[in-house]
Amino acid sequence: MQDDLISIVIPFKNTELYISECVDSILNQTYTNWEAIFVDDHSNDTSTTIIKSYSKKDSRIKHLKNKGNGIIDALKTAFNYSNGCYISRMDSDDIMTPIRLETMFNSLKIYGRQHLAVGQVTYFRADGLSDGFARYEQWLNKLTRVGSNYSEIYKECVIPSPCWMLHRDDFTACDGFEPNRYPEDYDLVFRFYKAKYKCIPCDKVLLHWRDYSTRTSRTHKHYAENSFLDLKVHYFLDLNYDCKRPLTVWGAGAKGKTLAKLLIANNIPFYWICDNPKKIGKHIYDQKLLSFKHLSQLQHPQSIVTVANLEAQKEIKTFFKSHNMQTMIDYFFFC
């Protein structure tokens, strides 16, 4: 094993329209000691033929068949075949900037083990990005610029799945691709957080992240909203919940209701806070909805916020700040 070899694991399925751009972006890297392991998850288009053609021209490009089914099995297949001292992931429909591998490798060499190299991203789409994706890109890059990604981990996945790198031993220490839990990229980020791997600040764009209507993350049931909430609750109860403190849930919209059901299913007691006068005093799932005034009766509570309105979020943050409450200790935004 070469100490500076980087293994890039890349599952793919029916991405014939984009996969050549992905491979070309890897071939154009300023850092050249890499292996790109493409694993075909039972494609029925020409993407397999395209990868085979590249692999014949450059031995650093490997082609494998998924030994199982689905993206997790494909990732396991790729990792088990890999030889690199550093592990990174890429998606077959995205594009690396030329300095991505060099930037991440140099960062890890400087900071050492138990650090995670991340990078800024730019979203792109043939018919233009929505405001939602533009805000998501700005939010991600703001966190990445200072390496504070974990500070808002319960909102959304704070590290793009095709834009990270870490030492192989650190990757295996947090179970790598082993857990069969979706969304698999978000689950892995929570395990990085649990392992206390520090994100290395990065002010460079290292990935062009493609969006389109048939992308797996938009269409597969594993990436539905309920799957994300299941995951958030799982890790919140494992890593941040303090059973000695009263727990409050803010908001009684669709997300608040789903969260309430999950907490009830886990036998977690909570107070349900709501600002809708039509709901206050009523019961949902046998749980009474309370006004914000009830907070003054609770001593040192933890709070989960499911309120999506941005102006309302600002007001809630102001309230927490006025009470000297700290994010990721006293309150957690789940949206």
N, C-alpha and C positions, 0 to 999 in steps of 0.2 A: 504494500500500500504506500503510495506516495503521499508525503505529509501535506502537500499543497494541492492535491487533486480535489476538485469540486464535483460532486455528483448532483446532477439536476434530474429530478424525477418528474415525468410528464405523462399523466394519463390522457388518453384521447378516445373520442368516439364520434365519428361522422363530422369531422371538422375540415373536410377537404377544401372548403373555401378559404380557410385561414391558416392552415398548418404550415404551408411553405413560408409565409411571413414569419411565423414563430421560429422555424428552424434557421432561416436566414439571419434573424436577429441574434441567435446564439452563435452562429458561425462568425458574426461580425464583432464578437466581444473582444475587448482589448486584453482581457485575461484569457489565456488559451489552454491552460491545463485543466480541462473539464471533460466529463462524460455526460452525454444527454441520453437518458434512458426513457424511451417512448414505449408506453404499454397500451396496446390496442384493446379496448374494452368492447370487443365484438362489433366493430364497425361494419357497415354494409355499403359504404361509399368508397371512393378512391383514396382516402386518407392513408390507408395501410400501404398502398402502392407507392404513394409519394414518399413516405418515410423509408421504405425499403430502398428506394432509388437514392435517397440521401446517404443511407448507411453504407451503400456500396462505394460511394465516393469518399466518405470520411469515416474512419474506424471509431471516432469518438461518439458517433451517433449509433445508438443501439435500438433494435426493434424487438419487442417481446409481445407475446399474447397474454392477456389476463388469465391467470389460473382460476379465477373465480368469476364473480359478476359484480359490477358496480365499481364506483370510484375508489372505495376503500380497499377492496381487493386488488385493484390495479396499482394503487400506491404501495401496498405491501409487496406486490410482485416486483415493482421497480426498486424499492429499497433493499429487498433481499438480494438483488442482483448487483447492487452498487458497491463500489470500492473506495469512494472518496473519504477523505478525512473531514470534509465539510459537506453538509447536506442542504440542498435548496430545492424549492418546488417551482414549477412553471405550469401554466395552462396552455394548451395547444392552440388557442385562439387569440392569445395575447402576444405582445411584442416587448422584448427587453430593449432598453436603451444600451448603447455600446459599452458604457462604463459600469453596467450593473454588477457583474461578477467581481471586477477589480475593486470597486468601491466597497462592496460587502466584505470581500476577503481582507482588504487592508484594515477595515474597521475591526474585524474579529482578531486580527493579528495584534492590533494595538490594545484592545480592551481585554482580550483573553477569554477563557472559559466562563461558562454561565452568563454569557451575553448573547443577545440576539440582534443580528444585523437586519435592519428594515430599510425601506426606501419610500420616497414620495411617488405618487402615481398621477397619471392623467387619464381620465376616462375619455373614450371616443366612441362615436356611433355614426353610422352612415347618414341617418336622417336627423342628427342633432340630439344633444343631451337634454333631458328634462331638468327642471330646476332642482328636483330632488337629488338627482345624481350629482349635479354641480355642487350642491351643499355638502353631500356626502364626501366628495373629493376634497373640498376645502377643509372639512372637519378632520378627515384622516391625516391630511398633510400638516395641519396645525399641530396635531398630537405628535406626529413623526418628527417634525422639525426639532422638538425638544426632548423626544424620547419618553413622553408621558402617556403612551398609548393605553396602559392599563388603567389610568385614572378614570376612564369612561367606558370600561370594558362591558358593562351591563347594558349600554345603549345599543350598540351594534358590534359586529366583528371589527376589532380595532387594528388588525394587521391583515392586509390583503393576502389571500392564500398563495398567489403566485409571486410574492415579493418578500421573502425572508431567507435567512441563511444562519446556520449555527454549526457548532462542532458536532461531529458524529456521536461522540460519547454523551454529550448533553442531550442530543435528540433521543437516543435509546434510553437514557435515564428517566425521561418523562413518557416512556412507552410509545414513542414514535407514532406509527400509523396503526398500532395494534387495536385500540378500542374500536368496537363496531358501533359508534355513536355518531348520529348526524345532528346538525350539519357538521361534517368532519373537520372543516377548516376552523370553525369557531370553537369546536371542542379542543382542538390542538392548541389554539391561542390561550384558552383557559388553563390548559396544562402547563404552558410556558409561564403563565402568571402564577400558578400554584407552585411551580418549581423555583419561583423568584428569579428567573432569568431577566436581566436588565436589558431594556431596549436601547440600542445605541442611537443617539440623535442623528438625523440625516436631513440635509437641506437640498438634496439632489433628486430629480425625477429619475427613477430607475425602471419604471414600468409604464407602458401604454396599455391600459386595461380596456378591452373591447366589450361593448354591450350590444346585444341584439335580442330580438323577441324570443328566439328559440333556445337561448342559452340555458344550460341545465339548471343553474341556480334560479332561473325564472319559472321553470316548468315542472321540475320534479317535486313530488310530495315531500321528500326529505328536507326541502328548503322552505316549507310553508311556515307561516308565522308561529303556529303552535309549536313546531319543532324548536324554534329559537327560544321561545319562552320556557319550554321544558328544560332546555339546556341551562338557561340563565338561573332558573330556580334550583336546579341540581347543584350548580357550583356556588350559588349564594348560600345555600344551606350548608354546604361543605366548607366554605372558605371564609365567609363574612358574617354569617348570622350569629348573633349572641343571644342564646335562649334565656339569659338572665335579664334581658331588657325587653320592654314591650315593643312589639312590631306594629307599624302602621302601614297601610296601603293607601296611597293617594290616587284618587280617580276611579270612576265607576263606568268607564266606557268599555268597549269590547276587550281591550287589552287588560284593563283592570279586572274585569269579570273572569277572564281566562286565568289570570294570575291568582285570583281568589280561589278558584276551583283547585288549582294546583297546590296551594297552601293547605286547603282543607283536606285534600287527598293525602298530604304528608303529615296531617295532624299537627299543623303549626298554627297556634292561636294568633290572631291579629285584630287590630282595630281598623275599620274601613272608613276612610275620610273622603268626604265628597262636598263640592261647593254648589251642587245643583239642588235648589230648594224643593224641586218636585220629587227628588229621591231621598233627601235627608229624612230620617225617621222610618223609612221603609226597610223591608228585609229582602235581601237577595241571597239565595242559598242558605237561608236561615241566619244570615249575618246582617246585623243592623248597620245601616249607613249613618254616619255621624258627621256633624259639622266640624269645621276647623277649630271652633271654640273648644272642642273636646280635648285638643292637644295639650291645653294648659293643665289638664288633670293627670297627664302621663309624666312619669319621671324618667328622664334620660332615654327617650325612645329611639329606635332605629326606624328609618322610613324608606319605603320603596315607592318611587314616583312613576306612575303610568300615564300622566297627563302629557298629551302630545303637543298641545298648543304652545308655541314658542314664547308668546308674551306671558302666558300663565307660568311657564317654566321659569322665566326671569323673576317673576314675583315670588315663586316658591324658593328659588335660590336666595333671594334677598331675605326671606323669612329665616332660612337656615343660617345665613351669615349673621343675622341680628341675634341669633341664639347661640352663636359660637359653635355651630355644628360643622363637622368636617366631612367632605366627600369621601366615599369608600370606607368610612368608619361609622358615621351617623346617618348618612343618606346615600341612596343609590338610584340613579335615573335608569329606568328600564325602557326608555324610548327617547 
